[in-house]
Amino acid sequence: MTSLPHILVADDERSIRLTLDAGLALNGFRVTTVRTGREAVAAAREQQFDAVVCDVYMPDGDGLSVIRELRSLIHSPPIILMTAQGSIDLAVQAVSEGASDFIAKPFEVSDVADLIRRYIETQREADSATTDTNEVSPDDISRTGLIGRSAAMMQVYKLVAHAARSEATALVVGESGTGKELVARAIHQFSQRSANPFVAINCSGLTDTLLESELFGHIKGAFTGANSDREGLFEAADGGTLFLDELASTSAAFQASLLRVLQSGEVRRVGSTTTRRVNVRVIGASNAPLRQMVAAGTFRADLFYRLSVLTIDLPPLRQRKSDIELLTSFFLRRLQGEDQPAFRLAREAADALREYDFPGNVRELENALTRAVALSSQRLITLDCLPAYFAESSATNNSPEKRLASNSTTDFADEASKIILDRPALDELQRRYLQLVLTEADGNRSLAAERLGINRRTIQRLITRYRLSAIANDEGSDE
C-alpha cells in the first residue's frame, strides 16, 4: 500500500495550521504542523517530507531563512511560501533562495493542494540548481512600480523572477495600461544585465523605414534627411535589454528584419553593407492577441515563437480588484508632495474605486487619482473629485440585486471563518469543513468533490463516515 505524501506546514497562526491540516488531509495528504521556523527545520532534519508549506513571517525569523536551512539538507523538498504581503521584491528573494513557489493569503486549500501535487509529481530536485551567482539580496532590490498582492500578481512576480535569471527572449502580453513596460524593466533590473542600458521603443505608428532607422541605425545619405551616421537602439542597448512595445502593429517586412537580428545577433544600419554584432536581450510586448494573429496569418509565426520563449500574461485590473486599495495608497503617497499631509479618501470615493471595472486598467486608476488630487479640497478626495462615470458605476453596483449577490458571498466567508473559532478536534474540524463545502455546493457530491480536489468515491466514504447524507443529494454519486 502506497503511503500518503507527507507535508510539513509551518505557520504561527493556529487557524492557518488547522485549516491546512484539515483541508490537505481531505485532499489525500498526511500533514505535520509546526509553529516556528526553528521547529520546521528540526522536523525536516528528523524525517523526510514530500513538500513544505511555510509562512514568510514567523516569531523566530522569516521563511527565507527556513528556505536556506532546508536547501542545505541532502533530501531538500519543494518549498512553498505563504504570504499576506506579496511583492516583486519577495518573489525575487524567494526564487533566489530556492523556493519552488509562493501563494498569497487568503487562499483556497484546493489551490494549495493542486500546487503541492504538481511539485510532487514533477522532478523533486528541479529547483536544486538555483545556487548560481545571480542571487539578489534585499539591499540590491530597488522599486519597480509593480504593485499588488493578489494571487494573479503573485504569479506575475514569480514569472518575472524566473525570467530575470534567464537570457531568453520574453514576451509580455496584456491590455493597455496593465504595466507591460514595468514588467520588462523589472526583468532587466533583477537580471545580470542591470548595470547596462534598458532601452524602450513603442513600435506603433512608425513607418518601416523610420522604425528600422530607430532600431538598426543608418549611415549618412541612406535616405532624405540622413545627414550623418547614427547608431540604432540595438547598438545603444548593447549589453543590456531592448523593450519593443506594440509589436502587433508592425509590418511583415519589419518582422522579417527583426527575426533576422534575433537569429544572428547582428544588425546592419540602413544603407550600409556591413553588419555589427550586438549582445542584447529582447523583450517584446503586445496588447493584441499575437497567437490569434499568427493563426490568422497577420503576424509571423517564426517571430512569435522566437519572442514567446518566456511569456508573461498581465491580468487586467478588474481581475485583481483586491489590489485597488493598495494601488490607490501607492499613487496618493506619490502625489502627496514632500513634507505635505497625506490625502484622505472619503468612504464613497473608496467604494466607487473598488466597484469600478477600470477598462483602462492601472493607468486609468492613476489618471483618475491625479485628477481627484487636483480637485480635492483640504486634501480630502470625495466622489465628486473623481470622473463622473465613477459615480454612475457606483450607483449601478449598489442596486438591490447587486447587494443581494454580494451578501451571499460574505455570508459564506463568515461561515467559513466560524468553523475553527472554538478550537475543535481535528476530526471534528474535518467534518465541519466537509459539511460547509457540501452546503455551498447545494449538496451536490460531484461538485463538492471537485472543489475539494478528491474523487467521488472518497467523498462518498467521508459523507458516510461523518453521517452527512442528509445534506448530500444523490447527483454524481457512485451508487
C-alpha positions as CSV (number, residue, x, y, z in Angstrom):
1,M,0.0,0.0,0.0
2,T,1.4,3.4,-1.1
3,S,1.8,5.8,1.8
4,L,0.2,9.3,1.6
5,P,2.5,12.2,0.7
6,H,3.8,13.8,3.8
7,I,3.5,17.6,4.0
8,L,5.1,19.9,6.6
9,V,3.1,23.1,7.4
10,A,4.9,25.9,9.3
11,D,2.8,28.9,10.4
12,D,2.5,30.8,13.7
13,E,-1.3,31.3,13.2
14,R,-3.2,28.4,14.7
15,S,-6.2,29.0,12.3
16,I,-3.9,28.6,9.3
17,R,-2.4,25.4,10.7
18,L,-5.8,23.9,11.4
19,T,-7.2,24.9,8.1
20,L,-4.3,23.4,6.1
21,D,-4.2,20.3,8.3
22,A,-7.9,19.5,7.7
23,G,-8.0,20.7,4.1
24,L,-4.9,18.8,3.0
25,A,-6.0,15.7,4.9
26,L,-9.2,15.8,2.9
27,N,-7.2,16.1,-0.2
28,G,-5.2,12.9,0.5
29,F,-2.1,14.2,2.3
30,R,-0.5,13.3,5.6
31,V,0.2,16.6,7.4
32,T,2.6,17.6,10.2
33,T,2.2,21.2,11.5
34,V,4.7,23.4,13.5
35,R,4.6,26.9,14.7
36,T,8.1,28.3,14.1
37,G,10.8,28.2,11.6
38,R,13.1,26.6,14.0
39,E,10.6,23.8,14.6
40,A,10.2,23.4,10.8
41,V,14.0,22.9,10.2
42,A,14.2,20.5,13.2
43,A,11.3,18.4,11.8
44,A,12.8,18.3,8.3
45,R,16.1,17.1,9.7
46,E,14.4,14.3,11.6
47,Q,12.3,13.0,8.7
48,Q,11.8,13.4,5.0
49,F,8.8,15.4,3.8
50,D,7.4,15.5,0.2
51,A,6.8,19.2,0.4
52,V,7.0,22.1,2.9
53,V,4.4,24.9,3.1
54,C,5.9,27.8,5.1
55,D,4.8,31.2,6.2
56,V,7.1,34.1,5.4
57,Y,6.9,35.9,8.7
58,M,7.2,33.8,12.0
59,P,8.1,34.6,15.6
60,D,11.7,33.4,15.3
61,G,12.6,34.7,11.8
62,D,11.3,34.5,8.3
63,G,10.5,31.9,5.7
64,L,13.5,32.9,3.6
65,S,15.9,31.7,6.3
66,V,13.9,28.5,6.6
67,I,14.5,28.0,2.8
68,R,18.2,28.4,3.2
69,E,18.3,25.8,6.0
70,L,16.1,23.3,4.2
71,R,18.1,23.7,0.9
72,S,21.2,22.5,2.8
73,L,19.6,19.1,3.5
74,I,20.5,16.1,1.4
75,H,16.9,15.5,0.6
76,S,15.5,19.0,0.0
77,P,11.8,19.1,-0.6
78,P,9.8,21.6,-2.7
79,I,9.1,24.7,-0.6
80,I,6.0,26.8,-1.0
81,L,5.9,30.1,0.8
82,M,2.7,31.7,2.1
83,T,2.5,35.5,2.5
84,A,-0.1,38.2,3.0
85,Q,2.4,40.9,1.8
86,G,3.3,39.7,-1.7
87,S,5.6,41.9,-3.7
88,I,8.1,41.6,-6.6
89,D,10.9,42.0,-4.0
90,L,9.7,39.0,-2.1
91,A,9.4,37.0,-5.4
92,V,13.0,37.6,-6.4
93,Q,14.3,36.9,-2.9
94,A,12.3,33.7,-2.6
95,V,13.3,32.3,-6.0
96,S,16.9,33.3,-5.4
97,E,16.9,31.5,-2.1
98,G,15.4,28.4,-3.7
99,A,11.7,28.5,-3.1
100,S,9.7,26.4,-5.5
101,D,6.6,28.7,-5.4
102,F,4.6,31.0,-3.2
103,I,1.0,31.8,-2.6
104,A,-0.9,34.8,-1.3
105,K,-3.1,34.8,1.8
106,P,-6.0,34.3,1.9
107,F,-6.0,31.2,-0.3
108,E,-8.2,28.3,-1.3
109,V,-7.0,25.0,0.3
110,S,-7.8,23.2,-3.0
111,D,-5.3,25.6,-4.8
112,V,-2.6,24.7,-2.3
113,A,-3.3,21.0,-2.7
114,D,-3.1,21.3,-6.5
115,L,0.2,23.2,-6.2
116,I,1.7,20.5,-3.9
117,R,0.6,17.7,-6.2
118,R,2.2,19.4,-9.2
119,Y,5.6,19.6,-7.4
120,I,5.4,16.1,-6.0
121,E,4.5,14.7,-9.5
122,T,7.4,16.6,-11.2
123,Q,11.1,16.1,-10.5
124,R,11.6,16.8,-6.8
125,E,15.0,18.2,-7.3
126,A,14.0,20.6,-10.2
127,D,14.9,23.7,-8.2
128,S,18.2,22.4,-6.7
129,A,20.1,24.2,-9.4
130,T,19.3,27.7,-8.1
131,T,22.6,28.2,-6.4
132,D,24.0,30.4,-9.2
133,T,25.8,33.7,-8.8
134,N,22.7,35.7,-9.7
135,E,21.4,35.9,-6.1
136,V,19.6,39.1,-5.0
137,S,19.9,40.5,-1.6
138,P,17.4,42.9,0.0
139,D,19.9,45.7,-0.2
140,D,20.2,45.2,-4.0
141,I,16.5,45.4,-4.7
142,S,15.1,48.7,-5.9
143,R,11.5,49.7,-6.5
144,T,10.0,48.7,-9.8
145,G,6.5,50.2,-9.6
146,L,4.8,46.8,-9.8
147,I,2.2,46.9,-7.1
148,G,-0.2,44.1,-5.9
149,R,-0.6,41.2,-3.5
150,S,-3.4,39.3,-5.4
151,A,-2.8,35.7,-6.5
152,A,-2.7,36.9,-10.1
153,M,0.1,39.4,-9.3
154,M,2.0,36.8,-7.3
155,Q,2.1,34.6,-10.4
156,V,3.5,37.6,-12.4
157,Y,6.2,38.2,-9.8
158,K,7.2,34.6,-9.9
159,L,7.5,34.6,-13.7
160,V,9.4,37.9,-13.6
161,A,11.8,36.4,-11.1
162,H,12.4,33.3,-13.3
163,A,12.7,35.5,-16.4
164,A,15.4,37.6,-14.7
165,R,17.5,34.6,-14.3
166,S,17.3,33.7,-18.0
167,E,18.8,35.2,-21.1
168,A,15.9,34.0,-23.3
169,T,13.7,36.4,-25.3
170,A,10.5,37.2,-23.5
171,L,7.0,38.4,-24.4
172,V,4.8,40.4,-22.1
173,V,1.1,40.4,-23.1
174,G,-1.8,42.3,-21.6
175,E,-4.3,45.0,-22.1
176,S,-3.3,48.6,-22.4
177,G,-2.5,50.2,-19.1
178,T,-1.6,47.0,-17.2
179,G,2.1,47.8,-16.9
180,K,3.9,45.9,-19.6
181,E,6.9,48.2,-19.6
182,L,7.2,48.0,-15.8
183,V,7.4,44.2,-16.1
184,A,10.1,44.5,-18.7
185,R,12.1,47.0,-16.5
186,A,11.7,44.6,-13.6
187,I,13.1,41.7,-15.6
188,H,16.1,43.9,-16.6
189,Q,16.5,45.3,-13.1
190,F,16.9,41.9,-11.5
191,S,19.0,40.4,-14.2
192,Q,22.8,40.2,-14.7
193,R,22.3,43.0,-17.3
194,S,21.0,45.5,-14.8
195,A,24.2,47.6,-14.9
196,N,23.8,48.1,-18.7
197,P,21.2,50.1,-20.6
198,F,17.5,49.5,-20.7
199,V,16.1,51.0,-23.9
200,A,12.4,51.1,-24.8
201,I,10.6,51.9,-28.0
202,N,6.9,51.9,-29.0
203,C,6.7,50.4,-32.5
204,S,3.1,51.7,-33.1
205,G,2.6,54.4,-35.7
206,L,6.2,54.3,-37.2
207,T,6.8,53.5,-40.8
208,D,9.1,50.6,-41.7
209,T,11.9,53.0,-42.7
210,L,11.7,55.1,-39.6
211,L,11.4,52.1,-37.3
212,E,14.4,50.3,-38.9
213,S,16.4,53.5,-38.7
214,E,15.5,53.8,-35.0
215,L,16.4,50.2,-34.2
216,F,19.2,49.4,-36.6
217,G,20.7,52.9,-37.2
218,H,21.6,54.4,-40.6
219,I,24.5,55.8,-42.5
220,K,24.9,59.2,-44.0
221,G,22.8,59.6,-47.2
222,A,20.8,56.4,-46.6
223,F,17.6,58.5,-47.1
224,T,16.5,62.1,-47.3
225,G,17.4,63.8,-44.0
226,A,20.1,61.3,-43.0
227,N,22.8,63.9,-42.7
228,S,25.2,61.8,-40.6
229,D,25.8,58.3,-39.4
230,R,23.6,57.3,-36.5
231,E,23.6,54.2,-34.2
232,G,20.3,52.5,-33.6
233,L,18.7,51.4,-30.4
234,F,20.1,47.8,-30.7
235,E,23.6,49.3,-30.6
236,A,22.6,51.7,-27.8
237,A,21.3,48.8,-25.7
238,D,24.4,46.6,-26.2
239,G,25.0,44.5,-23.1
240,G,21.5,45.4,-21.8
241,T,17.9,45.0,-22.7
242,L,15.7,46.3,-25.5
243,F,12.0,46.6,-25.0
244,L,9.8,46.5,-28.1
245,D,6.2,47.6,-27.3
246,E,3.1,47.2,-29.6
247,L,4.7,44.6,-31.9
248,A,1.3,43.7,-33.3
249,S,1.3,47.0,-35.3
250,T,4.5,46.2,-37.2
251,S,4.5,45.1,-40.9
252,A,5.5,41.7,-42.2
253,A,8.7,43.2,-43.8
254,F,9.8,44.7,-40.5
255,Q,9.0,41.4,-38.7
256,A,11.4,39.6,-41.1
257,S,14.2,42.1,-40.4
258,L,13.7,41.8,-36.6
259,L,13.7,38.0,-36.8
260,R,17.0,38.1,-38.7
261,V,18.6,40.2,-36.0
262,L,17.3,37.9,-33.2
263,Q,18.7,34.8,-35.0
264,S,22.1,36.2,-36.0
265,G,22.8,38.7,-33.2
266,E,23.9,41.2,-35.8
267,V,22.5,44.5,-37.1
268,R,23.0,46.3,-40.4
269,R,22.5,50.0,-40.4
270,V,20.1,51.3,-43.1
271,G,22.1,52.0,-46.2
272,S,25.1,50.0,-45.0
273,T,26.6,46.8,-46.4
274,T,28.4,45.8,-43.1
275,T,27.0,44.2,-40.0
276,R,27.7,44.9,-36.4
277,R,27.5,42.3,-33.6
278,V,25.3,43.2,-30.6
279,N,24.6,41.5,-27.3
280,V,21.1,42.5,-26.4
281,R,18.3,40.7,-24.6
282,V,15.0,41.5,-26.3
283,I,11.6,41.7,-24.5
284,G,8.6,42.2,-26.7
285,A,5.1,43.3,-25.7
286,S,1.6,43.5,-27.2
287,N,-1.9,44.3,-26.2
288,A,-3.3,42.4,-29.2
289,P,-3.6,38.6,-29.2
290,L,-0.5,37.6,-31.1
291,R,-1.3,33.9,-31.1
292,Q,-4.6,34.6,-32.8
293,M,-2.8,36.9,-35.3
294,V,-0.4,34.1,-36.1
295,A,-3.4,31.8,-36.8
296,A,-5.0,34.5,-39.0
297,G,-1.7,35.0,-40.9
298,T,-1.2,38.6,-39.8
299,F,1.9,38.0,-37.6
300,R,4.9,35.9,-38.5
301,A,4.7,32.6,-36.7
302,D,8.5,32.2,-36.5
303,L,8.9,35.6,-34.9
304,F,6.2,34.9,-32.4
305,Y,7.8,31.6,-31.3
306,R,11.2,33.3,-31.1
307,L,9.8,36.0,-28.9
308,S,7.5,33.9,-26.7
309,V,10.1,31.6,-25.2
310,L,9.1,33.2,-21.9
311,T,5.6,34.7,-21.8
312,I,4.2,36.8,-19.0
313,D,0.4,37.5,-19.2
314,L,-0.5,40.6,-17.2
315,P,-4.0,40.4,-15.7
316,P,-6.4,43.4,-16.2
317,L,-7.2,45.3,-13.0
318,R,-10.8,44.1,-13.0
319,Q,-9.4,40.6,-12.4
320,R,-7.4,41.7,-9.3
321,K,-9.7,44.1,-7.6
322,S,-8.2,43.3,-4.2
323,D,-5.1,45.3,-5.4
324,I,-7.1,48.5,-6.0
325,E,-6.8,49.7,-2.4
326,L,-3.0,49.1,-2.4
327,L,-2.5,50.8,-5.7
328,T,-4.6,53.8,-4.6
329,S,-2.5,54.2,-1.5
330,F,0.7,54.0,-3.6
331,F,-0.4,56.7,-6.1
332,L,-1.7,59.0,-3.4
333,R,1.6,58.8,-1.5
334,R,3.4,59.6,-4.7
335,L,1.1,62.6,-5.3
336,Q,1.3,63.8,-1.7
337,G,4.3,66.0,-2.1
338,E,7.3,66.3,0.2
339,D,6.5,67.3,3.8
340,Q,2.8,67.5,2.9
341,P,-0.1,66.0,4.8
342,A,-1.5,62.7,3.4
343,F,-4.6,62.7,1.2
344,R,-7.7,61.3,2.8
345,L,-10.2,59.2,0.8
346,A,-13.9,59.5,1.6
347,R,-15.7,56.2,2.0
348,E,-18.0,56.8,-1.0
349,A,-14.9,57.5,-3.2
350,A,-13.2,54.4,-1.9
351,D,-16.3,52.3,-2.6
352,A,-16.6,53.7,-6.1
353,L,-12.9,52.9,-6.9
354,R,-13.4,49.4,-5.6
355,E,-16.6,48.7,-7.6
356,Y,-15.4,50.2,-11.0
357,D,-14.2,47.8,-13.7
358,F,-11.3,50.0,-15.0
359,P,-11.2,49.3,-18.7
360,G,-8.1,51.5,-18.8
361,N,-6.5,49.4,-16.1
362,V,-3.8,50.7,-13.7
363,R,-3.1,53.7,-16.0
364,E,-6.8,54.8,-15.7
365,L,-6.7,54.5,-11.9
366,E,-3.5,56.6,-11.8
367,N,-5.1,59.3,-14.1
368,A,-8.3,59.3,-12.1
369,L,-6.4,59.9,-8.8
370,T,-4.3,62.6,-10.3
371,R,-7.4,64.4,-11.4
372,A,-9.0,63.8,-7.9
373,V,-6.0,65.3,-6.1
374,A,-6.1,68.4,-8.3
375,L,-9.8,68.9,-7.5
376,S,-9.7,68.0,-3.8
377,S,-10.3,70.4,-1.0
378,Q,-8.4,70.3,2.3
379,R,-6.7,67.1,0.9
380,L,-10.0,65.1,1.1
381,I,-10.9,63.2,-2.0
382,T,-14.6,62.8,-2.4
383,L,-16.7,61.0,-5.0
384,D,-17.2,64.4,-6.8
385,C,-13.4,64.6,-7.3
386,L,-13.4,61.5,-9.4
387,P,-14.6,61.5,-13.1
388,A,-18.5,61.4,-13.3
389,Y,-18.6,57.8,-14.6
390,F,-17.3,56.5,-11.3
391,A,-20.5,57.8,-9.6
392,E,-22.6,56.2,-12.3
393,S,-20.9,52.9,-11.9
394,S,-21.2,53.0,-8.1
395,A,-25.0,53.6,-8.4
396,T,-25.4,50.6,-10.7
397,N,-23.3,48.3,-8.4
398,N,-25.3,49.4,-5.3
399,S,-28.6,48.2,-6.8
400,P,-30.6,45.8,-4.6
401,E,-29.8,42.9,-6.9
402,K,-26.0,43.5,-6.6
403,R,-26.2,43.9,-2.8
404,L,-28.0,40.5,-2.5
405,A,-25.4,38.7,-4.6
406,S,-22.6,40.4,-2.5
407,N,-24.2,39.4,0.8
408,S,-24.4,35.7,-0.2
409,T,-20.6,35.7,-0.8
410,T,-20.0,37.5,2.5
411,D,-22.2,35.1,4.4
412,F,-20.2,32.1,3.2
413,A,-16.9,33.7,4.0
414,D,-18.2,34.4,7.6
415,E,-19.4,30.9,7.9
416,A,-16.0,29.5,6.8
417,S,-14.2,31.5,9.4
418,K,-16.5,30.2,12.2
419,I,-15.6,26.5,11.7
420,I,-12.3,27.0,13.6
421,L,-13.2,29.6,16.3
422,D,-14.0,27.1,19.1
423,R,-10.8,25.1,18.6
424,P,-12.4,21.8,17.6
425,A,-10.5,18.5,17.4
426,L,-9.1,17.6,14.0
427,D,-11.7,15.0,13.2
428,E,-14.5,17.5,14.1
429,L,-12.8,20.2,12.0
430,Q,-12.7,17.9,9.0
431,R,-16.4,17.1,9.4
432,R,-17.3,20.8,9.6
433,Y,-15.2,21.7,6.6
434,L,-16.8,18.9,4.5
435,Q,-20.3,20.0,5.7
436,L,-19.5,23.6,4.7
437,V,-18.3,22.6,1.2
438,L,-21.4,20.4,0.7
439,T,-23.7,23.2,1.8
440,E,-22.1,25.6,-0.6
441,A,-22.5,23.0,-3.4
442,D,-26.2,22.6,-2.5
443,G,-25.5,19.0,-1.5
444,N,-24.1,18.1,-5.0
445,R,-21.5,15.4,-4.2
446,S,-19.7,15.7,-7.6
447,L,-19.3,19.4,-7.3
448,A,-18.1,19.2,-3.6
449,A,-15.6,16.5,-4.6
450,E,-14.3,18.7,-7.4
451,R,-13.9,21.7,-5.1
452,L,-12.0,19.6,-2.6
453,G,-9.8,18.0,-5.2
454,I,-10.8,14.4,-4.4
455,N,-12.7,11.8,-6.3
456,R,-16.4,10.9,-5.8
457,R,-15.7,7.6,-4.1
458,T,-13.6,9.3,-1.5
459,I,-16.2,12.0,-0.8
460,Q,-18.9,9.3,-0.6
461,R,-16.8,7.5,2.0
462,L,-16.3,10.7,4.0
463,I,-20.1,11.5,3.8
464,T,-20.8,8.1,5.3
465,R,-18.1,8.4,7.9
466,Y,-19.4,11.8,9.1
467,R,-23.1,10.9,8.6
468,L,-23.7,13.9,6.3
469,S,-26.1,12.1,3.9
470,A,-29.0,14.4,4.9
471,I,-27.3,17.4,3.2
472,A,-25.8,15.5,0.3
473,N,-28.0,14.6,-2.7
474,D,-27.6,11.6,-5.0
475,E,-26.5,13.6,-8.0
476,G,-23.0,12.5,-9.0
477,S,-22.8,9.6,-6.5
478,D,-21.2,6.3,-7.4
479,E,-24.0,4.2,-6.1
